[in-house]
Amino acid sequence: MTRQYCHIGTRTIAYLDSAPKHNELRAIVLLHAFPIGANLWEPQMRSIPGGWRLITPDLRGFGGSTELDSLSALLIADYAADVMDLLAELGIRKAVIGGCSMGGYAALALYQAEPRLFDGMVLANTRAGADSPEARANRRNMLALVDREGPLGVAREMMPKLLGSTTRDTNATAEATVRRFIKQQSPVAIRSAIHRMMHRPDSMPLLSRVSVPTLVITGAEDELIPVDESRRMASAIPGATLVIIPGAGHLANLEQPDAFNAALADFLDTL
């Protein structure tokens, strides 16, 4: 599992690719949560259904991907544009595209911009609604924390919320892994992501227009985005499948990888 790099103009987009240059395989693209990077999807990289190629980009500024110096507004659509450009460079015309949490926001922004890219969609531990006033206030507090303490402070603050109680009680390795992933990220990437999430649009009106098969998957112990949010999304998307994974919190794919991978494989089998 080697990190690949795609250079587009002044940008570098880094990504993990289970089968580089194997364009005969069907593609699935998974976008990572805040504030982690493409390595979030390592458990899925180790368990890819036959006939599929998994691509997991580092979103702008995370991992090996560059954040552009710009005076323009920071938009969640920036992440979507990078995924579009990466798929074009790789010669991939259609894919199953999804993401976890912030990655789900980016996947919905990409569907809004270019629905023809989608063979299917995976929305994991995410929501379609915009930030509430309370959520925006929490993000402003997180910006101040990044300025004071950098990624270490963010890891300390977020860890109890990212993992479910079962994981915290029984799987110390998962906590150490997530903490390491967060500490690898740059303060610039984290700050920019907070701004993008804080000002993202409400995607709830989009859901009724989703016309591709969709898997909504979440952890039963997700404290950051309650299960009811996933139920609401699944109900709003025509024909969507909802899977709730026991013993998992906000990072269900990493906390209960076998259950997540089984649900993903079952979904892909239907396409």
JOFEN-V832347 format. One record per residue. N is the residue number from 1. RES is the residue in one small letter. SS is DSSP state (H for helix, E for strand, L for the rest). OMEGA is omega in whole degrees, 0 to 359 (999 if undefined). Layout:
N_RES_SS_OMEGA ; N_RES_SS_OMEGA
//
This chain:
1_m_L_184 ; 2_t_L_177 ; 3_r_E_178 ; 4_q_E_180 ; 5_y_E_178 ; 6_c_E_182 ; 7_h_E_181 ; 8_i_E_184 ; 9_g_L_180 ; 10_t_L_183 ; 11_r_E_166 ; 12_t_E_175 ; 13_i_E_177 ; 14_a_E_182 ; 15_y_E_170 ; 16_l_E_186 ; 17_d_E_183 ; 18_s_L_184 ; 19_a_L_183 ; 20_p_L_175 ; 21_k_L_178 ; 22_h_L_185 ; 23_n_L_175 ; 24_e_L_178 ; 25_l_L_173 ; 26_r_E_187 ; 27_a_E_167 ; 28_i_E_183 ; 29_v_E_181 ; 30_l_E_185 ; 31_l_E_192 ; 32_h_L_177 ; 33_a_L_172 ; 34_f_L_354 ; 35_p_L_198 ; 36_i_L_186 ; 37_g_L_187 ; 38_a_H_180 ; 39_n_H_175 ; 40_l_H_188 ; 41_w_H_179 ; 42_e_H_180 ; 43_p_H_178 ; 44_q_H_176 ; 45_m_H_181 ; 46_r_L_185 ; 47_s_L_184 ; 48_i_L_178 ; 49_p_L_179 ; 50_g_L_179 ; 51_g_L_183 ; 52_w_E_176 ; 53_r_E_182 ; 54_l_E_178 ; 55_i_E_180 ; 56_t_E_181 ; 57_p_E_161 ; 58_d_L_178 ; 59_l_L_190 ; 60_r_L_179 ; 61_g_L_181 ; 62_f_L_177 ; 63_g_L_180 ; 64_g_L_181 ; 65_s_L_183 ; 66_t_L_170 ; 67_e_L_182 ; 68_l_L_171 ; 69_d_L_185 ; 70_s_L_175 ; 71_l_L_182 ; 72_s_L_179 ; 73_a_L_176 ; 74_l_L_187 ; 75_l_L_174 ; 76_i_H_177 ; 77_a_H_175 ; 78_d_H_179 ; 79_y_H_179 ; 80_a_H_181 ; 81_a_H_179 ; 82_d_H_178 ; 83_v_H_177 ; 84_m_H_182 ; 85_d_H_179 ; 86_l_H_180 ; 87_l_H_177 ; 88_a_H_179 ; 89_e_H_182 ; 90_l_H_179 ; 91_g_L_180 ; 92_i_L_186 ; 93_r_L_178 ; 94_k_L_180 ; 95_a_E_163 ; 96_v_E_187 ; 97_i_E_179 ; 98_g_E_180 ; 99_g_E_178 ; 100_c_E_175 ; 101_s_L_178 ; 102_m_H_177 ; 103_g_H_175 ; 104_g_H_176 ; 105_y_H_181 ; 106_a_H_179 ; 107_a_H_177 ; 108_l_H_176 ; 109_a_H_178 ; 110_l_H_177 ; 111_y_H_178 ; 112_q_H_185 ; 113_a_H_189 ; 114_e_L_183 ; 115_p_H_182 ; 116_r_H_177 ; 117_l_H_193 ; 118_f_E_165 ; 119_d_E_180 ; 120_g_E_182 ; 121_m_E_177 ; 122_v_E_180 ; 123_l_E_187 ; 124_a_E_175 ; 125_n_L_183 ; 126_t_L_177 ; 127_r_L_180 ; 128_a_L_183 ; 129_g_L_175 ; 130_a_L_177 ; 131_d_L_170 ; 132_s_L_175 ; 133_p_H_179 ; 134_e_H_179 ; 135_a_H_178 ; 136_r_H_178 ; 137_a_H_178 ; 138_n_H_179 ; 139_r_H_176 ; 140_r_H_176 ; 141_n_H_179 ; 142_m_H_175 ; 143_l_H_179 ; 144_a_H_179 ; 145_l_H_177 ; 146_v_H_181 ; 147_d_H_182 ; 148_r_H_194 ; 149_e_H_179 ; 150_g_H_183 ; 151_p_H_179 ; 152_l_H_179 ; 153_g_H_179 ; 154_v_H_179 ; 155_a_H_181 ; 156_r_H_183 ; 157_e_H_189 ; 158_m_H_189 ; 159_m_H_181 ; 160_p_H_182 ; 161_k_H_184 ; 162_l_H_185 ; 163_l_L_179 ; 164_g_L_183 ; 165_s_H_178 ; 166_t_H_179 ; 167_t_H_181 ; 168_r_H_182 ; 169_d_H_191 ; 170_t_H_188 ; 171_n_L_180 ; 172_a_H_180 ; 173_t_H_181 ; 174_a_H_180 ; 175_e_H_179 ; 176_a_H_180 ; 177_t_H_181 ; 178_v_H_179 ; 179_r_H_179 ; 180_r_H_179 ; 181_f_H_181 ; 182_i_H_183 ; 183_k_H_179 ; 184_q_L_186 ; 185_q_L_182 ; 186_s_L_175 ; 187_p_H_180 ; 188_v_H_180 ; 189_a_H_183 ; 190_i_H_180 ; 191_r_H_182 ; 192_s_H_179 ; 193_a_H_179 ; 194_i_H_178 ; 195_h_H_181 ; 196_r_H_180 ; 197_m_H_183 ; 198_m_H_186 ; 199_h_L_181 ; 200_r_L_181 ; 201_p_L_174 ; 202_d_L_180 ; 203_s_L_180 ; 204_m_H_179 ; 205_p_H_180 ; 206_l_H_193 ; 207_l_H_182 ; 208_s_L_181 ; 209_r_L_179 ; 210_v_L_187 ; 211_s_L_177 ; 212_v_L_176 ; 213_p_E_186 ; 214_t_E_172 ; 215_l_E_171 ; 216_v_E_186 ; 217_i_E_183 ; 218_t_E_177 ; 219_g_E_181 ; 220_a_L_184 ; 221_e_L_181 ; 222_d_L_180 ; 223_e_L_183 ; 224_l_L_178 ; 225_i_L_185 ; 226_p_L_181 ; 227_v_H_180 ; 228_d_H_177 ; 229_e_H_179 ; 230_s_H_177 ; 231_r_H_182 ; 232_r_H_179 ; 233_m_H_182 ; 234_a_H_179 ; 235_s_H_184 ; 236_a_H_182 ; 237_i_L_182 ; 238_p_L_174 ; 239_g_L_183 ; 240_a_L_174 ; 241_t_E_178 ; 242_l_E_175 ; 243_v_E_178 ; 244_i_E_186 ; 245_i_E_178 ; 246_p_L_174 ; 247_g_L_181 ; 248_a_L_176 ; 249_g_L_188 ; 250_h_L_180 ; 251_l_L_187 ; 252_a_H_183 ; 253_n_H_182 ; 254_l_H_183 ; 255_e_H_179 ; 256_q_L_188 ; 257_p_H_182 ; 258_d_H_180 ; 259_a_H_179 ; 260_f_H_183 ; 261_n_H_179 ; 262_a_H_179 ; 263_a_H_179 ; 264_l_H_180 ; 265_a_H_178 ; 266_d_H_179 ; 267_f_H_181 ; 268_l_H_179 ; 269_d_H_182 ; 270_t_L_188 ; 271_l_L_999
//
